[in-house]
Amino acid sequence: MKLTIQAGIVGLTRRKKEILDREYDNLQRFLWGDKTVPLYSANKQQALRYYGKVKRKEYPLSLRNDLINLREAKAFWFLKIPVYGVRDGIKVPVKPHKEFPQGKLCESKIVKKNRYIAMLTFEFEAPPIRKCSSPLAVDLGERFTATTVGYMPLYGAACEPALNHPRMEAPPVREGEFTLFHRNPSSNSMPISQK
């Protein structure tokens, strides 16, 4: 299972911001045709690999999973970004919008909006889902679907109250009328009905 978490790049020093701006701007110039700009070699490879037809818009900085590193510190997480001209890249503080899952950090991207945002993709095993012990009936009606109203989500211990005390909801059926389907005016099929 893969999950992408946005993490804002915060607290950049002036030097790190200049280096990141230069790498991001050089990627855009490289994609728009200037092949002589100084750009980290892995970023060139990613650009050639992913962006075939390039329009005149900004593209994210793609980070290979073997070149990035994410470490936890006291107040922030630190992300290592490979850039041209700096050995071992720069380490920037990131603040995620929610907690990072336990798993492998995959290929990620850096997007520039008003500020830089790291789109970090994690790969991990999905948690096991406990299935309900008995089947849950759903009536797929002709016009309206009748379903049980219980607790959501319907897995684990939460499904048992819905199974033990189901409540079916559907519009009342008129007595003596049974219709398999209604005729759609745009189709040529005739309804099958019993009255």
Summary of the structure (lengths in Angstrom):
residues: 195
radius of gyration: 27.5
end to end distance: 52.1
largest distance: 82.7
contacts: 456
relative contact order: 0.16
helix: 19%
strand: 28%
